């Protein structure tokens, strides 16, 4: 029999309280802001569609020494009316995966006994969490549905031979777990095609979690703004080169975030007064800065291996501000975004410069119409309620079809 009520959801991943995120940002080499924003967007969306949600969460930190804290303790929390359990783990290479699996097994098994759960959503391709779902939750009749936001095992330039070997093993474990899941929710179709072939899928590239904004006061400059990882992999060096070729003493390049290019960007700011030194701001301070910009830029190069699986969450966040957006034409951006984005083609510094210059050359009316149209598009079609109902229907279909199959398997064949 198909399930008529809303699916009851456990979300296993990295959905931590805001206070804990602030502590992580202060001491970690990574910046898990987008992971945090997307995770709470999932929660709000599911609840908007009537799905009860409980959280099983680990702190989203880089392994020691990227984060100097080694032991993370268990705990419970409540935020925005949602209850959660924090999973303990040891933050050392190898032990991190093992202790997270043990914690998920112990705490997750208790939660599954205490709370009726129809679906276990697993945020990301974290093998300890996926295998808890496959080995424990699935055997209790709970549908396991990973939310694929990135490909597994992406190598970093700093990875040594041992780390690369472990990443390869992890990719194999992830693929084996995904093959045993009930379905997947993926940011791009390529993620589902390549890592969960044949599984039922819902392609959902993001959630618009931006409320109405108040600009951070008037400005006499025309600000070109980038927010995100400050690295060459994200094209920040190309953006600086493009900006330098733009004429206008009233132009300002403002970059917000953290990454390998922070020192280099400070050097560029010392050489060119139009370039502001990089800043790391809380989300509440950053969004008004975005909303007062003249142009928002996503300069990520398109020739990297991982971009076919990528949809930068900043695209939705940028558009929601009502400011014109320049972006490289990444293959993971759905076609219905095209009217609201100004594409830099090619994705070189010259291509970025040309696209930015064209947006700066728009009349005030045309720029406002472009920005307002983009904001209306993401706020109406990618808001938590709209995306929540898509997830609700997808998950309910998985629960209902599985329940029907189980019922049919238990019904004896009729003999005429």
Secondary structure, 3 states (H helix, E strand, C coil): CCCCCCCCEEEEECCCCHHHHHHHHHHCCCCCHHHHHHHHHHHHHHHHCCCCEEEEECCCCCCCCCCCCCEECCEEEEECCEEEEECCEECCCCHHHHHHHHHHHHHHHHHHHHCCCCEEEEECCCHHHHHHHHHHHHHHCCEEEEEECCCCCCCCCCCCHHHHHHHHHHHHHHHHHHCCCCEEEECCHHHHHHHCCCCEEEECCCCECCCCCCCCCCCCCEEEEEECCCCHHHCHHHHHHHHHCCCCCCEEEEEECCCCCHHHHHHHHHHCCCECCCECCCHHHHHHHHHCCCEEEECCCCCCHHHHHCCCCHHHHHHHCCCCEEEECCCCCCHHHHHHEEEECCCCHHHHHHHHHHHHCCCHHHHHHHHHHHHHHHHHHCEHHHHHHHHHHHHHHHHHHHHHHHHHHHCCCCCC
